[in-house]
Amino acid sequence: MSIFLFLEIQDPPVVELLSSIKDIFSEKPKTSPLHITVRGPYKNVPDEKSLERLWSIIQGEGVLLSGIRSFEFKNKKYIYIQSQSKAIRKIWWKSDYPIFKYGFNPHITLYEGTLAKANKIESFLKNEKLEFFCHNISLRLYVSGQPDLFGDVYRELHYEKVSVQTFNVLTQPYRWEPGIIERARLLKNELNFI
């Protein structure tokens, strides 16, 4: 059992779009929410005071999701969208991936799988030029359970803080081309032959 602190994106259009993309390309069902892992794994549940301090740092901040990147690990390729926020850097702590060794790379994983499929998915997503500025975020504690038939299970623990803010934005805070889901499904059909 490992305990993590997730920064969840909760802007409905972003969650719907990115979750749909993950579902279309996923090789196994995902049970975790759309998130950036910002802390963990913890050995024990952090105390409420520590969590409140972290929330006070991130509250009211926005997160920019922009730029498709990838990395390879253990014969798999991971495709992700980069996440940018000064506040994330302030609360970041990942004992398995220290910054001095691995750098600072907050992201939301969109696909993990074989190299051949991942290369095509990465190219597709880069061409789509996805960009989102999100203000509706939450911090939630999760514990990863034993893998079951559906993969890792994430169970929400006692802590949750949600920030929903309305901003008068002169431009649209989200950018994607209409028809992306249909194009993703067509690519998925092509990938079934790889």
BAZAKE-51263 format. One record per residue: residue in one letter; x, y, z of N, C-alpha, C, CB in turn. Coordinates in Angstrom, 3 decimals. Glycine has a CB too. Example, Ala and Ser with C-alpha at 12.3 -4.5 7.8 and 13.67 -1.06 7.14 Angstrom:
2
<A <13.190 -5.690 7.800> <12.300 -4.500 7.800> <13.200 -3.300 7.800> <11.308 -4.473 9.046>>
<S <12.850 -2.250 7.080> <13.670 -1.060 7.140> <12.900 0.030 7.870> <14.084 -0.598 5.725>>
% end
This chain:
194
<M <0.840 -1.181 0.000> <0.000 0.000 0.000> <0.884 1.243 0.000> <-0.955 -0.002 1.217>>
<S <0.615 2.157 -0.921> <1.318 3.431 -0.991> <0.297 4.554 -1.020> <2.245 3.495 -2.234>>
<I <0.645 5.667 -0.404> <-0.262 6.810 -0.317> <0.319 7.946 -1.145> <-0.481 7.253 1.167>>
<F <-0.534 8.565 -1.958> <-0.120 9.645 -2.846> <-1.053 10.838 -2.687> <-0.096 9.169 -4.311>>
<L <-0.536 12.020 -3.012> <-1.363 13.211 -3.089> <-1.491 13.576 -4.561> <-0.759 14.394 -2.250>>
<F <-2.725 13.587 -5.042> <-3.019 13.926 -6.430> <-3.526 15.359 -6.500> <-4.058 12.945 -7.036>>
<L <-3.105 16.071 -7.531> <-3.757 17.313 -7.913> <-4.653 16.906 -9.078> <-2.709 18.481 -8.304>>
<E <-5.957 16.941 -8.845> <-6.908 16.537 -9.870> <-7.399 17.749 -10.644> <-8.088 15.788 -9.248>>
<I <-7.474 17.577 -11.943> <-8.086 18.578 -12.813> <-9.572 18.294 -12.816> <-7.485 18.548 -14.274>>
<Q <-10.387 19.347 -12.583> <-11.822 19.124 -12.489> <-12.633 20.011 -13.427> <-12.272 19.346 -11.081>>
<D <-11.971 20.729 -14.325> <-12.704 21.516 -15.319> <-13.449 20.532 -16.215> <-11.737 22.445 -16.161>>
<P <-14.791 20.543 -16.225> <-15.548 19.517 -16.954> <-15.153 19.304 -18.421> <-16.978 19.863 -16.905>>
<P <-14.971 20.358 -19.234> <-14.615 20.084 -20.642> <-13.254 19.391 -20.778> <-14.602 21.391 -21.443>>
<V <-12.316 19.742 -19.910> <-10.974 19.160 -19.963> <-11.017 17.702 -19.512> <-9.991 19.969 -19.083>>
<V <-11.709 17.461 -18.417> <-11.823 16.095 -17.902> <-12.493 15.208 -18.949> <-12.626 16.069 -16.570>>
<E <-13.574 15.690 -19.540> <-14.297 14.890 -20.545> <-13.405 14.571 -21.741> <-15.563 15.633 -21.019>>
<L <-12.706 15.567 -22.253> <-11.876 15.359 -23.437> <-10.686 14.451 -23.142> <-11.386 16.697 -23.976>>
<L <-9.899 14.769 -22.118> <-8.700 13.976 -21.835> <-9.047 12.566 -21.357> <-7.842 14.679 -20.788>>
<S <-10.124 12.425 -20.603> <-10.554 11.093 -20.187> <-10.992 10.269 -21.386> <-11.693 11.188 -19.171>>
<S <-11.668 10.895 -22.333> <-12.084 10.194 -23.554> <-10.873 9.732 -24.354> <-12.973 11.101 -24.421>>
<I <-9.875 10.600 -24.463> <-8.648 10.226 -25.183> <-7.969 9.046 -24.482> <-7.671 11.437 -25.275>>
<K <-7.860 9.120 -23.155> <-7.254 8.015 -22.399> <-8.037 6.720 -22.621> <-7.200 8.354 -20.888>>
<D <-9.361 6.805 -22.571> <-10.199 5.612 -22.736> <-10.072 5.013 -24.132> <-11.656 5.953 -22.456>>
<I <-10.017 5.854 -25.132> <-9.926 5.379 -26.515> <-8.635 4.586 -26.723> <-9.990 6.567 -27.503>>
<F <-7.524 5.106 -26.235> <-6.234 4.482 -26.504> <-5.794 3.465 -25.457> <-5.199 5.533 -26.619>>
<S <-6.490 3.418 -24.338> <-6.060 2.545 -23.249> <-6.136 1.073 -23.631> <-6.904 2.797 -22.017>>
<E <-5.123 0.339 -23.198> <-5.098 -1.100 -23.426> <-5.718 -1.856 -22.260> <-3.671 -1.574 -23.657>>
<K <-5.954 -1.159 -21.154> <-6.654 -1.750 -20.010> <-7.422 -0.632 -19.321> <-5.653 -2.459 -19.012>>
<P <-8.560 -0.948 -18.700> <-9.359 0.098 -18.037> <-8.562 0.809 -16.948> <-10.634 -0.506 -17.432>>
<K <-8.773 2.102 -16.848> <-8.106 2.910 -15.824> <-9.097 3.221 -14.712> <-7.528 4.226 -16.430>>
<T <-8.625 3.153 -13.495> <-9.503 3.433 -12.369> <-9.130 4.721 -11.652> <-9.476 2.285 -11.398>>
<S <-8.006 5.324 -12.004> <-7.617 6.561 -11.321> <-8.191 7.767 -12.060> <-6.073 6.672 -11.221>>
<P <-8.465 8.848 -11.332> <-8.985 10.061 -11.956> <-7.895 10.795 -12.736> <-9.586 10.986 -10.897>>
<L <-8.298 11.773 -13.520> <-7.361 12.608 -14.272> <-6.564 13.438 -13.265> <-8.114 13.534 -15.309>>
<H <-5.245 13.182 -13.174> <-4.488 13.793 -12.082> <-3.011 13.973 -12.422> <-4.622 12.953 -10.832>>
<I <-2.389 14.814 -11.597> <-0.934 14.979 -11.542> <-0.537 14.479 -10.157> <-0.471 16.503 -11.797>>
<T <0.344 13.511 -10.088> <0.828 13.060 -8.782> <1.852 14.083 -8.302> <1.455 11.606 -8.857>>
<V <1.539 14.791 -7.216> <2.408 15.870 -6.743> <3.231 15.499 -5.512> <1.580 17.079 -6.435>>
<R <2.803 14.458 -4.791> <3.553 14.035 -3.608> <3.373 12.533 -3.393> <3.095 14.826 -2.352>>
<G <4.424 11.931 -2.853> <4.325 10.535 -2.465> <5.423 9.698 -3.094> <2.975 9.983 -2.845>>
<P <5.468 8.453 -2.785> <4.535 7.811 -1.865> <4.878 8.111 -0.412> <4.524 6.311 -2.093>>
<Y <3.823 8.307 0.387> <3.958 8.453 1.826> <3.919 7.059 2.443> <2.833 9.372 2.415>>
<K <4.594 6.899 3.562> <4.508 5.638 4.311> <3.268 5.638 5.197> <5.780 5.419 5.168>>
<N <2.885 6.833 5.659> <1.703 6.987 6.520> <0.868 8.145 6.001> <2.109 7.224 8.011>>
<V <-0.365 8.164 6.383> <-1.254 9.259 5.983> <-0.749 10.549 6.613> <-2.736 8.975 6.405>>
<P <-0.527 11.601 5.797> <-0.071 12.875 6.365> <-1.147 13.485 7.271> <0.300 13.866 5.236>>
<D <-0.708 14.266 8.250> <-1.669 14.877 9.159> <-2.412 16.015 8.470> <-0.965 15.387 10.421>>
<E <-3.568 16.327 9.027> <-4.464 17.338 8.452> <-3.783 18.711 8.345> <-5.739 17.454 9.301>>
<K <-2.972 19.077 9.327> <-2.291 20.380 9.323> <-1.340 20.488 8.125> <-1.510 20.588 10.646>>
<S <-0.601 19.433 7.832> <0.314 19.430 6.685> <-0.453 19.558 5.375> <1.160 18.147 6.675>>
<L <-1.562 18.855 5.289> <-2.375 18.916 4.072> <-2.989 20.296 3.881> <-3.477 17.858 4.115>>
<E <-3.436 20.904 4.974> <-3.993 22.259 4.891> <-2.929 23.261 4.429> <-4.568 22.688 6.259>>
<R <-1.691 23.079 4.888> <-0.597 23.956 4.468> <-0.359 23.814 2.960> <0.702 23.629 5.257>>
<L <-0.352 22.585 2.458> <-0.170 22.354 1.019> <-1.310 22.976 0.233> <-0.077 20.847 0.714>>
<W <-2.532 22.818 0.749> <-3.687 23.397 0.063> <-3.591 24.917 0.015> <-4.986 22.974 0.755>>
<S <-3.117 25.539 1.074> <-3.014 27.006 1.101> <-2.030 27.503 0.035> <-2.568 27.490 2.503>>
<I <-1.052 26.694 -0.326> <-0.078 27.071 -1.352> <-0.692 26.975 -2.744> <1.169 26.180 -1.262>>
<I <-1.476 25.947 -2.990> <-1.996 25.682 -4.340> <-3.336 26.371 -4.602> <-2.149 24.183 -4.549>>
<Q <-4.079 26.680 -3.543> <-5.419 27.260 -3.687> <-5.387 28.544 -4.501> <-6.030 27.533 -2.315>>
<G <-6.287 28.640 -5.461> <-6.399 29.828 -6.297> <-5.430 29.854 -7.464> <-6.191 31.036 -5.468>>
<E <-4.560 28.880 -7.553> <-3.598 28.816 -8.654> <-4.204 28.077 -9.837> <-2.294 28.126 -8.203>>
<G <-3.733 28.395 -11.004> <-4.145 27.683 -12.205> <-3.054 26.727 -12.650> <-4.485 28.666 -13.327>>
<V <-3.441 25.811 -13.524> <-2.515 24.842 -14.086> <-2.648 24.886 -15.601> <-2.788 23.407 -13.535>>
<L <-1.523 25.066 -16.280> <-1.495 25.040 -17.737> <-1.115 23.637 -18.183> <-0.500 26.101 -18.307>>
<L <-1.958 23.031 -18.996> <-1.668 21.732 -19.611> <-1.373 22.008 -21.072> <-2.867 20.705 -19.440>>
<S <-0.142 21.747 -21.480> <0.258 22.080 -22.843> <1.544 21.343 -23.194> <0.445 23.608 -23.005>>
<G <1.598 20.763 -24.365> <2.802 20.096 -24.842> <2.764 18.602 -24.598> <4.016 20.687 -24.183>>
<I <2.768 17.843 -25.656> <2.766 16.383 -25.572> <4.213 15.904 -25.587> <1.947 15.743 -26.748>>
<R <4.549 15.061 -24.638> <5.896 14.502 -24.509> <5.782 13.012 -24.224> <6.704 15.223 -23.383>>
<S <6.950 12.347 -24.119> <6.949 10.914 -23.838> <8.234 10.510 -23.137> <6.772 10.107 -25.131>>
<F <8.196 9.328 -22.545> <9.395 8.685 -22.021> <9.188 7.179 -22.097> <9.699 9.144 -20.551>>
<E <10.301 6.463 -22.093> <10.254 5.008 -22.127> <10.746 4.467 -20.799> <11.096 4.447 -23.295>>
<F <10.077 3.407 -20.342> <10.427 2.787 -19.071> <9.949 1.345 -19.087> <9.812 3.566 -17.873>>
<K <10.873 0.422 -18.845> <10.553 -1.011 -18.776> <9.753 -1.494 -19.989> <9.772 -1.305 -17.503>>
<N <10.294 -1.264 -21.170> <9.708 -1.741 -22.426> <8.332 -1.172 -22.742> <9.614 -3.220 -22.392>>
<K <7.986 -0.055 -22.129> <6.742 0.634 -22.439> <7.073 2.081 -22.751> <5.721 0.528 -21.264>>
<K <6.194 2.695 -23.493> <6.321 4.124 -23.761> <5.114 4.819 -23.146> <6.425 4.416 -25.303>>
<Y <5.379 5.922 -22.481> <4.350 6.703 -21.811> <4.202 8.036 -22.540> <4.699 6.921 -20.303>>
<I <2.981 8.373 -22.913> <2.672 9.642 -23.567> <1.944 10.500 -22.537> <1.801 9.435 -24.880>>
<Y <2.353 11.757 -22.416> <1.737 12.619 -21.411> <1.618 14.042 -21.915> <2.538 12.590 -20.118>>
<I <0.754 14.801 -21.242> <0.646 16.237 -21.478> <1.326 16.919 -20.300> <-0.863 16.703 -21.636>>
<Q <2.195 17.868 -20.609> <2.947 18.576 -19.571> <2.027 19.481 -18.760> <4.085 19.400 -20.196>>
<S <2.377 19.659 -17.497> <1.625 20.518 -16.588> <2.565 21.591 -16.066> <0.996 19.698 -15.412>>
<Q <2.101 22.823 -16.086> <2.938 23.920 -15.621> <2.198 24.753 -14.586> <3.377 24.798 -16.796>>
<S <2.860 24.978 -13.450> <2.320 25.814 -12.392> <3.431 26.036 -11.370> <1.053 25.162 -11.732>>
<K <3.651 27.287 -11.008> <4.654 27.567 -9.975> <4.254 26.944 -8.642> <4.847 29.083 -9.809>>
<A <2.968 26.877 -8.387> <2.497 26.317 -7.120> <2.792 24.821 -7.027> <0.995 26.565 -6.958>>
<I <2.712 24.104 -8.144> <3.025 22.671 -8.111> <4.467 22.467 -7.668> <2.790 22.020 -9.499>>
<R <5.357 23.279 -8.173> <6.766 23.164 -7.798> <6.942 23.347 -6.284> <7.612 24.204 -8.566>>
<K <6.160 24.232 -5.707> <6.282 24.519 -4.278> <5.831 23.352 -3.394> <5.474 25.752 -3.936>>
<I <4.925 22.523 -3.888> <4.424 21.418 -3.055> <4.975 20.060 -3.496> <2.898 21.387 -3.096>>
<W <5.774 20.035 -4.547> <6.283 18.798 -5.143> <7.201 18.037 -4.193> <7.024 19.108 -6.431>>
<W <6.926 16.766 -4.014> <7.815 15.866 -3.281> <7.489 14.439 -3.698> <7.668 16.049 -1.729>>
<K <8.422 13.828 -4.418> <8.239 12.446 -4.861> <9.506 11.687 -4.485> <7.950 12.359 -6.418>>
<S <9.406 10.927 -3.419> <10.590 10.264 -2.881> <11.209 9.272 -3.859> <10.239 9.554 -1.602>>
<D <10.405 8.659 -4.713> <10.927 7.709 -5.705> <11.589 8.397 -6.900> <9.805 6.817 -6.198>>
<Y <11.260 9.675 -7.107> <11.793 10.422 -8.244> <12.284 11.794 -7.792> <10.725 10.570 -9.349>>
<P <13.398 11.854 -7.065> <13.885 13.150 -6.574> <14.258 14.092 -7.736> <15.106 12.941 -5.653>>
<I <13.976 15.361 -7.546> <14.224 16.369 -8.581> <15.686 16.385 -9.006> <13.815 17.754 -8.083>>
<F <16.618 16.272 -8.049> <18.042 16.358 -8.399> <18.464 15.246 -9.355> <18.898 16.300 -7.137>>
<K <17.740 14.140 -9.363> <18.093 13.024 -10.242> <17.226 12.957 -11.496> <17.981 11.724 -9.485>>
<Y <15.930 13.222 -11.348> <14.991 13.048 -12.461> <14.434 14.353 -13.014> <13.858 12.186 -12.023>>
<G <14.732 15.465 -12.368> <14.190 16.741 -12.809> <12.763 16.932 -12.312> <14.235 16.838 -14.328>>
<F <12.193 18.040 -12.718> <10.826 18.415 -12.334> <9.960 18.299 -13.573> <10.763 19.870 -11.727>>
<N <9.057 17.340 -13.595> <8.279 17.070 -14.800> <6.835 16.700 -14.463> <8.931 15.949 -15.607>>
<P <6.058 17.637 -13.932> <4.657 17.308 -13.646> <3.899 17.075 -14.951> <3.982 18.440 -12.824>>
<H <3.017 16.074 -14.936> <2.313 15.717 -16.168> <1.092 14.864 -15.863> <3.248 14.975 -17.128>>
<I <0.260 14.709 -16.882> <-0.872 13.787 -16.836> <-0.618 12.746 -17.916> <-2.260 14.532 -17.048>>
<T <-0.518 11.490 -17.514> <-0.285 10.416 -18.468> <-1.558 10.150 -19.258> <0.191 9.134 -17.750>>
<L <-1.413 10.122 -20.600> <-2.545 9.874 -21.473> <-2.528 8.473 -22.065> <-2.569 10.889 -22.576>>
<Y <-1.333 7.863 -22.150> <-1.218 6.525 -22.739> <0.038 5.848 -22.226> <-1.199 6.597 -24.286>>
<E <-0.060 4.549 -22.006> <1.117 3.730 -21.749> <0.928 2.433 -22.522> <1.325 3.464 -20.206>>
<G <1.972 2.040 -23.241> <1.860 0.807 -24.013> <3.045 0.577 -24.918> <0.609 0.822 -24.828>>
<T <2.817 -0.196 -25.961> <3.889 -0.610 -26.856> <4.454 0.575 -27.639> <3.385 -1.680 -27.817>>
<L <5.722 0.443 -28.021> <6.403 1.529 -28.727> <5.735 1.862 -30.051> <7.852 1.165 -28.967>>
<A <5.387 0.849 -30.832> <4.819 1.094 -32.162> <3.524 1.896 -32.066> <4.561 -0.235 -32.890>>
<K <2.630 1.503 -31.184> <1.369 2.230 -31.019> <1.619 3.607 -30.406> <0.391 1.424 -30.139>>
<A <2.485 3.656 -29.404> <2.757 4.921 -28.702> <3.304 5.980 -29.651> <3.748 4.692 -27.556>>
<N <4.171 5.590 -30.563> <4.736 6.562 -31.506> <3.654 7.198 -32.353> <5.773 5.897 -32.407>>
<K <2.690 6.402 -32.808> <1.588 6.940 -33.621> <0.663 7.824 -32.788> <0.782 5.795 -34.255>>
<I <0.393 7.396 -31.561> <-0.472 8.195 -30.676> <0.204 9.517 -30.320> <-0.813 7.407 -29.386>>
<E <1.493 9.467 -30.041> <2.230 10.692 -29.719> <2.198 11.672 -30.889> <3.684 10.363 -29.346>>
<S <2.432 11.180 -32.080> <2.399 12.033 -33.269> <1.008 12.646 -33.457> <2.801 11.225 -34.523>>
<F <-0.022 11.831 -33.299> <-1.398 12.311 -33.417> <-1.673 13.428 -32.414> <-2.389 11.156 -33.208>>
<L <-1.339 13.199 -31.135> <-1.640 14.188 -30.099> <-0.825 15.466 -30.270> <-1.381 13.596 -28.723>>
<K <0.416 15.348 -30.717> <1.220 16.552 -30.980> <0.584 17.398 -32.079> <2.661 16.167 -31.379>>
<N <0.064 16.752 -33.106> <-0.580 17.481 -34.205> <-1.869 18.162 -33.775> <-0.867 16.540 -35.353>>
<E <-2.492 17.682 -32.721> <-3.755 18.263 -32.243> <-3.551 19.565 -31.473> <-4.481 17.265 -31.361>>
<K <-2.333 19.827 -31.008> <-1.994 21.082 -30.314> <-2.957 21.396 -29.160> <-1.998 22.243 -31.311>>
<L <-3.094 20.440 -28.257> <-3.977 20.602 -27.102> <-3.394 21.606 -26.116> <-4.210 19.252 -26.408>>
<E <-4.263 22.444 -25.565> <-3.834 23.417 -24.568> <-5.015 23.792 -23.684> <-3.235 24.674 -25.244>>
<F <-4.783 23.736 -22.365> <-5.850 24.011 -21.409> <-5.284 24.820 -20.247> <-6.498 22.691 -20.901>>
<F <-6.013 25.839 -19.824> <-5.664 26.541 -18.601> <-6.772 26.260 -17.599> <-5.476 28.085 -18.845>>
<C <-6.454 25.507 -16.564> <-7.459 24.997 -15.635> <-7.366 25.683 -14.277> <-7.308 23.491 -15.468>>
<H <-8.518 26.086 -13.749> <-8.587 26.661 -12.404> <-9.385 25.796 -11.445> <-9.194 28.042 -12.461>>
<N <-10.122 24.862 -11.966> <-10.943 23.997 -11.129> <-10.105 22.772 -10.784> <-12.284 23.595 -11.849>>
<I <-9.480 22.804 -9.612> <-8.553 21.751 -9.208> <-8.887 21.271 -7.803> <-7.096 22.251 -9.273>>
<S <-8.379 20.104 -7.461> <-8.530 19.611 -6.091> <-7.264 18.881 -5.685> <-9.765 18.679 -5.961>>
<L <-7.046 18.802 -4.400> <-5.998 17.948 -3.838> <-6.704 16.803 -3.137> <-5.047 18.743 -2.846>>
<R <-6.297 15.580 -3.453> <-6.900 14.413 -2.826> <-5.839 13.384 -2.495> <-7.967 13.802 -3.733>>
<L <-6.023 12.760 -1.349> <-5.155 11.657 -0.961> <-5.717 10.357 -1.525> <-5.015 11.575 0.584>>
<Y <-4.839 9.537 -2.053> <-5.227 8.226 -2.571> <-4.250 7.178 -2.088> <-5.291 8.235 -4.110>>
<V <-4.762 5.975 -1.965> <-3.904 4.843 -1.625> <-4.011 3.857 -2.779> <-4.316 4.178 -0.244>>
<S <-2.856 3.398 -3.254> <-2.889 2.404 -4.316> <-3.038 1.043 -3.666> <-1.608 2.471 -5.210>>
<G <-3.972 0.258 -4.179> <-4.227 -1.063 -3.626> <-3.496 -2.131 -4.403> <-5.709 -1.356 -3.613>>
<Q <-3.757 -3.340 -4.040> <-3.194 -4.449 -4.787> <-3.834 -4.456 -6.162> <-3.413 -5.804 -4.051>>
<P <-3.036 -4.730 -7.209> <-3.637 -4.812 -8.533> <-4.718 -5.893 -8.551> <-2.561 -5.102 -9.602>>
<D <-5.831 -5.565 -9.206> <-6.882 -6.557 -9.370> <-7.082 -6.795 -10.856> <-8.208 -6.100 -8.689>>
<L <-8.181 -7.350 -11.242> <-8.413 -7.635 -12.663> <-8.410 -6.375 -13.511> <-9.729 -8.360 -12.842>>
<F <-8.670 -5.235 -12.900> <-8.772 -3.986 -13.643> <-7.550 -3.098 -13.474> <-9.999 -3.237 -13.215>>
<G <-6.478 -3.580 -12.873> <-5.287 -2.755 -12.692> <-5.256 -2.153 -11.304> <-5.229 -1.653 -13.742>>
<D <-4.418 -1.137 -11.127> <-4.310 -0.498 -9.818> <-5.624 0.166 -9.440> <-3.172 0.532 -9.810>>
<V <-5.977 0.030 -8.195> <-7.195 0.641 -7.683> <-6.794 1.806 -6.797> <-8.072 -0.391 -6.901>>
<Y <-7.415 2.942 -6.986> <-7.151 4.093 -6.142> <-8.381 4.337 -5.280> <-6.795 5.353 -6.991>>
<R <-8.164 4.427 -4.015> <-9.242 4.653 -3.066> <-9.011 6.012 -2.427> <-9.312 3.519 -1.990>>
<E <-10.023 6.849 -2.473> <-9.895 8.175 -1.875> <-9.842 8.056 -0.359> <-11.065 9.087 -2.304>>
<L <-8.923 8.769 0.245> <-8.834 8.810 1.700> <-9.637 9.993 2.211> <-7.359 8.901 2.170>>
<H <-9.390 10.390 3.434> <-10.229 11.364 4.110> <-10.061 12.804 3.645> <-9.964 11.301 5.544>>
<Y <-9.012 13.122 2.925> <-8.725 14.524 2.638> <-9.132 14.914 1.217> <-7.247 14.803 2.846>>
<E <-9.867 15.977 1.105> <-10.199 16.526 -0.205> <-10.457 18.017 -0.045> <-11.437 15.804 -0.831>>
<K <-9.844 18.786 -0.921> <-10.116 20.213 -0.985> <-10.301 20.555 -2.456> <-8.960 21.064 -0.326>>
<V <-11.357 21.279 -2.764> <-11.668 21.609 -4.149> <-11.731 23.116 -4.295> <-12.999 20.957 -4.595>>
<S <-11.144 23.606 -5.385> <-11.181 25.027 -5.692> <-11.940 25.220 -6.999> <-9.743 25.622 -5.785>>
<V <-13.056 25.890 -6.925> <-13.813 26.211 -8.130> <-13.887 27.730 -8.178> <-15.261 25.541 -8.131>>
<Q <-13.313 28.281 -9.219> <-13.296 29.733 -9.330> <-13.815 30.150 -10.693> <-11.879 30.286 -9.099>>
<T <-14.480 31.272 -10.726> <-14.958 31.818 -11.984> <-14.115 33.041 -12.307> <-16.479 32.175 -11.914>>
<F <-13.563 33.055 -13.506> <-12.731 34.162 -13.948> <-13.322 34.755 -15.214> <-11.275 33.703 -14.183>>
<N <-13.245 36.065 -15.334> <-13.617 36.710 -16.584> <-12.401 36.619 -17.501> <-14.074 38.211 -16.360>>
<V <-12.459 35.690 -18.414> <-11.334 35.437 -19.307> <-11.677 36.012 -20.675> <-11.010 33.908 -19.401>>
<L <-10.750 36.806 -21.225> <-10.987 37.413 -22.526> <-10.910 36.400 -23.656> <-9.995 38.520 -22.767>>
<T <-10.087 35.381 -23.478> <-9.971 34.345 -24.499> <-10.379 33.009 -23.899> <-8.527 34.275 -25.067>>
<Q <-10.667 32.065 -24.759> <-11.056 30.724 -24.317> <-9.891 30.065 -23.579> <-11.499 29.851 -25.525>>
<P <-10.119 29.547 -22.376> <-9.031 28.937 -21.624> <-8.648 27.535 -22.126> <-9.412 28.864 -20.173>>
<Y <-9.407 26.993 -23.072> <-9.115 25.671 -23.605> <-8.979 25.773 -25.115> <-10.217 24.650 -23.212>>
<R <-8.058 24.946 -25.655> <-7.921 24.950 -27.117> <-7.758 23.520 -27.612> <-6.712 25.826 -27.566>>
<W <-8.671 23.121 -28.500> <-8.527 21.883 -29.251> <-9.412 21.996 -30.474> <-8.898 20.628 -28.388>>
<E <-9.071 21.245 -31.498> <-9.808 21.291 -32.754> <-11.051 20.408 -32.656> <-8.910 20.844 -33.932>>
<P <-12.182 20.896 -33.168> <-13.383 20.058 -33.180> <-13.108 18.752 -33.933> <-14.572 20.817 -33.827>>
<G <-13.741 17.687 -33.495> <-13.592 16.403 -34.162> <-12.444 15.556 -33.653> <-13.418 16.623 -35.601>>
<I <-11.769 15.986 -32.594> <-10.601 15.237 -32.107> <-10.988 13.825 -31.655> <-9.933 15.992 -30.945>>
<I <-12.136 13.667 -31.026> <-12.535 12.339 -30.541> <-12.765 11.397 -31.727> <-13.822 12.435 -29.666>>
<E <-13.402 11.885 -32.766> <-13.617 11.042 -33.950> <-12.283 10.663 -34.589> <-14.513 11.770 -34.980>>
<R <-11.346 11.615 -34.668> <-10.029 11.315 -35.233> <-9.268 10.316 -34.360> <-9.211 12.606 -35.393>>
<A <-9.418 10.443 -33.046> <-8.758 9.505 -32.135> <-9.323 8.094 -32.324> <-8.929 9.961 -30.664>>
<R <-10.639 7.988 -32.489> <-11.245 6.660 -32.707> <-10.768 6.039 -34.021> <-12.784 6.766 -32.709>>
<L <-10.637 6.853 -35.056> <-10.128 6.334 -36.335> <-8.703 5.811 -36.177> <-10.172 7.430 -37.423>>
<L <-7.876 6.568 -35.452> <-6.505 6.110 -35.215> <-6.512 4.816 -34.404> <-5.684 7.199 -34.483>>
<K <-7.376 4.732 -33.405> <-7.480 3.510 -32.596> <-7.790 2.307 -33.487> <-8.575 3.667 -31.507>>
<N <-8.685 2.475 -34.440> <-9.016 1.389 -35.369> <-7.805 0.978 -36.184> <-10.153 1.807 -36.302>>
<E <-7.012 1.948 -36.623> <-5.777 1.643 -37.364> <-4.775 0.888 -36.464> <-5.132 2.958 -37.908>>
<L <-4.696 1.289 -35.200> <-3.743 0.682 -34.262> <-4.090 -0.770 -33.940> <-3.694 1.491 -32.975>>
<N <-5.340 -1.127 -34.106> <-5.739 -2.513 -33.825> <-5.040 -3.496 -34.754> <-7.256 -2.668 -33.957>>
<F <-4.485 -3.007 -35.853> <-3.798 -3.878 -36.806> <-2.294 -3.926 -36.578> <-4.078 -3.420 -38.215>>
<I <-1.804 -3.198 -35.572> <-0.364 -3.199 -35.282> <-0.048 -4.287 -34.274> <0.099 -1.821 -34.749>>
% end
